[in-house]
């Protein structure tokens, strides 16, 4: 609940209460204390906003030895704040103990009604994107946490039931490959040396280690997760959801088994989805090294090789071209003119020449196209259309098999490429090699070059799922921002392809599919009709009995595991207990939003939507917010393989350069990559990473993307600051609704620094002097308290630790929440709306700013004497009433006089005209060069005269009154009056300086 400005602060702080008033000294002391805390908070905010911009300064000598902070607060207990706050900001000291106390108090848990349903204020649920247990988090993950937790804390402070569910992803390919590399690097062994169970035990050890590390990182980042609900994609309940999904999709005809072309990574020995394949652009001939070969050995890419096929029973030849010469060993046709056969020069094979109007372009080259259905996506379609033979020439390890012919069998694929060209030259069939701009497919995990290969796999027919997702999105059930991401969303769903979910790995969810080997038959393992699926072995056995029709059979479970995205695609509802109808599923699904990086919009977000609608009937979240990617100083994506990742804890605590180097050796980088990464660290962090603190990091990352009832005694500046607080509260809520984090942080920052600290705290000093009226003093203190209280609340979602520390040090009003994180977030308060006061104080502020500028132009820093001429009586009275405030805000000002009669103006004044009614004068007699001042007046008069002439020319146009809007006419008239007043003042000043000569 918001508290009235007039409510009293506890009297142990020396502030007036209804039962008696403290001494003037106590009141003044309290005002100074509040002022000091506000300035300190603003200082920390300013430091946080500029953390990444300041150069690190090394103190040559430290006059005062800093005390090392030791956290003595017992875990889960509230920090003892009886010790005075340190003079300088120490993130470690400020952030200590609060997280454990928040968690122990149950503040992270959803606050519900007695029946478990959401509070009337509403519901806000975020399923945190589960980080991979491949390794520790980097700064990109910190951005995700900062944005998500900011929204969770904001909604919690709005009074809503909030739930932020943490979890971890097993990351099949990535985790298995990193453990395999580590195993080989340390023990010189492969997973096959250990065996499946022993290897999986090693991976589980890795998972437990990194899950603990990541948990610590998430806690230090301040994420207000409900840790009692933490989930892992291979937990028993989530694994049950995976099995259920596989079976339901198969039973619904959506999931099927087929022998189709897949993206095969030789290095990892597994299939990849299209989304896991990156396309490398080549402009022409390029020599590249390939994983699995001698690093010194380079292979030619970006060229097209032409060669001839001899026509059977003829001296004719037909010329074809390819960028992959080795694939000609698997050619089963040539698309050109139908009716003839070619002879394969290296394999005993007749190659039919077929007519295909889709793939043949007679205007390109000879118009003949070699067809390799088992190793090219386009040729695969031709093979299906014409019933061609699908000849696989590759083993899983990238060597050529017997189908490639005796000469090439057992050769590695890119050695075979060179050998095929050599053989073509020997037989006189080689024509030429030319540069060919092209793309080559690269495995995003290993960097290997992908091979299209035929594999019997499990596939998901995504088309019907995508159609429903498109319909729901267009109906407004799902909002995707920014808009660019929404356009990408529709484009990808409109062109969606079937999804291969099989992976040839050990780490992951093993497919709940079983090949039924029926005794006495030669049933094909590639034929999906010979397979059954089952939630349990018993269910699969029953289905196999029906398939075998009484014959004896054995069941052989598929050795493959499922794509990681298959399980993470169930995340929003599997973490709530689906397929069981749990209370959590009923209360917290669908989620409110999903916040993630745009780079996994299709990897993950789309699959959650497709599967969520199919399995639950509901879109799993109503909003998707895609944030930008955090890149290094050179624009590169953060990547462990590049050695450019930054651990957010290193930013929070700081880390010397030498320790940054040491961390590189903890990964799997080879010596060459480590040397390159060290050089990059030296360039980017020459002095290491300075200590930033969690709040500074969070505020910087988010910038990358209540009060009470007035008492009636408020002064003008109090009304102004309360009005500015109202504006900041309104803007912060509006910008957070729009997910505009940069604008929200800017609005709050401006309130703290430029309005509260720069203006109000300075302006209130005269009101808290011992000679001030007690009612005025009390009102000023209460207004300051309200601004501090609300300002800290505004800032809390972005900087939770320092705001809790400062808020807890404020004296508490009756009925306050136990923590700032569960207090009411400031919203617009009608009684704080002082538009007229804002306009009045804007004039006051303009006068004092002009006074400052005028003094600075004459290089005056002390004994500043200002005379404010106001021809309008109301404005003169307003300025007179605010004279003490203005004088306190102009540093070095010893005298300020408000005049309405220019005869009261002393000789020897410089001036600046604010408006037709107001001019600010500065006494400069005896400190200026009179001739220079006269020249300056003449120059200004000339400039102003030109401006007046321009305005008069505009206003004298024949159709001015009819064609120009009234508001513009009024502005022009005001501008004319101001310019004429300025000329009059300048002429007066010139005459005055002339008389003084």
Buried (B, 14 or more C-beta within 10 A) or exposed (E): EBBBBBBBBEBEBBBBEEEEBBEBEBBBBBBEBBBEBBBBBBBBBEBBBEBBEEEEEEEEEEEEEEEEEEEEBEEEEBBEEEEEBEEEBBBBBBBBBBBBBBBEBEBBBBBBEEEEEBBEEEBBBBBBBBBBBBBBBBBBBBBBBBBBBBBBBBBBBBBBBBBBBBBBBBBBBBBBBBBBBBBBEEEEEEBEEBEEEEBBEBBBEBBEEBBEBBBEBBBBBBBBBBBEBBBBBBBEBBBBBBBBBBBBBBEEEBBBBBBBBBBBBBBBEBBBBBBBBBEBEBEEEBEBEBBBBEEEEBBBBBBBBBBBBBBBEEEEBBBBBBBBBBBBBBBBBBBBBEEBBBBBBBBEBEBBBBEBEEBBEEEEEBBBBBBBBBBBEBBBBBBEEBEBBBBBBBBBEBBBBEBBBEBBBEBBBBBBBBBBBEBBEEEEBBBEBEEBEBEBBBBBBBBBBBBBBBBBBBBBBBEEBBEBBBEBBEEEBBEBEEEEBBEBBBEBBEEBEBBBBBBBBBBBBBBBBBBBBBEEEEBEBBEBEBBBBBBEEEBBBEBBBEBBEEEEBEBEBBEBBBBBBBBBBBBBBBBBBBBEEBEBBEBBBBBBBBBBBBEBBBBBBBBBBBBBBBBBEBBBBBBBBBBEEBEBEEEEEBEBBBBBBBBBBBBBBBBEBEEBBEBBEEBBBEEEBBEBBBEBBEEBBEEBBBBBBBBBBBBBBBBBBBBBBBBEBBBBBBBBBBBBBBBBBBBBBBBBEEBBBEBBBBBBBBBBBEBBBBBBBBBBBBBBBEEBEEEBBBBBBBBBBBBBBBBBBBBBBBBBBBBBBBBBEBBBBEEBBEBBBBBBBBBBBEBBBBEEBBEBBEBBBBBBBBBBEBBEEBEBEEEBBBBBBBBBEEBBEBBBBBBBBBBBBBEEBEEBBBBBEBEEBEEBBBBBBBBBBBBBBBBBBEEBEBEEBBEBBEEBBEEBEEBBEEBEEBBEEEEEEEEBEEEEBEEBEEBBEBBBBBBBBBEBBBEBBEEBE
